[in-house]
Amino acid sequence: MSQALHPMLNTAIKAARTAGALINRASLDLDRVAVTAKSHNDFVTEVDQAAEAVIIEALLGAYPGHGILAEESGRAHGAKDSEYVWIIDPLDGTTNFIHGFPVYAVSIALAFRGQVQQAVVYDPARNDLFYASKGRGAFLNDKRLRVSRRSRLLEALIGTGFPFRKGDNFKRYLKMFEEVMQHCAGLRRPGAAALDLCYVAAGWYDGFFETGLNPWDVAAGSLLVTEAGGLIGNFTGESDYLYQREVVAGNPRIYAQLVQLLSPYTRVIREDEPPHARPATVQPDATAAFLEAASPLAPLPGPAEGAATPKKAPVRIRRSEADAPTAPKAATGKDDDAPF
């Protein structure tokens, strides 16, 4: 890489590459990968868990005072009083991975006081590294990224993600799908939101929308989009998308047109709505405050502290059974921890 990287970004890149190497090794013999069903159509593998462990080890090895918000382990690791929070998806696109479909990625973002400042999305199958620092641009390997210049939605290629979990509002999504499909050149659904947002940043997509996403699905990709000159928000065009479980992104002109189409389908949590029931916590911490600041009424991810975690029965998926139904140290210095 020709340009000098922020030390925290450099640490994240090394962690992502380490996790990517682990994922690539596992992809060579998928029959040996143990798969657990978290819920209907929502899987976690031993590879997700191992990749998350090596990422957290690398990040906390360099910055032991930072907080962690990870898909598989939630807030179990890291400092509870830090203004720095690493948001991690160790394997975005797990269903693709266990079927040998090579569209998945490692996603790592660093937020400072609730704002994403560093981002890495690594595609191990293609050895593509997307990365960004706030105010310094977005890159794919050593190439600067810019969003597309298309201005007409009728000529635009749009990415999306289908609802797949039990309880998702599929009928609502079909109405959105029909609305967007009739106004664009085509829709694509590869199945890894972190990469979808990178494709918007690269100009390969002109826009993207999806519902049901979590912060770790979009945190890193969101910075790549904005640093490439694009816009990202919820369906009404507001910036509190990380915790609203709906996101739309695109180059500025396509984004505006998508917001116009999708705003009737928003489910943004509004201030005048009654608060959701939330799990009790023993004591508030900085990571919880980070989540609260981003979405005061959104439920915190993961189980309540001290709550018993339900046991998950591991199942093994083999290619011969694919059609059978399944049960549900970077350089550091005295400025490393200074505000960006």
Secondary structure by P-SEA (a helix, b strand, c coil): ccccccaaaaaaaaaaaaaaaaaaaaaaccccbbbbcccccccccaaaaaaaaaaaaaaaaacccccccccccccccccccccbbbbbccccaaaaaaacccbbbbbbbbbccccccbbbbbbccccbbbccccccccccccbbbbcccccccccbbbbbccccccccaaaaaaaaaaaaaaccccccccccaaaaaaaaaaccccccccccccccccaaaaaaaaaacccccccccccccccccccccccaaaaaaaaaacccccccccccccccbbbbbccccaaaaaaaaaccccccccccccccccbbbbbbbccccccccccccccccccccccc
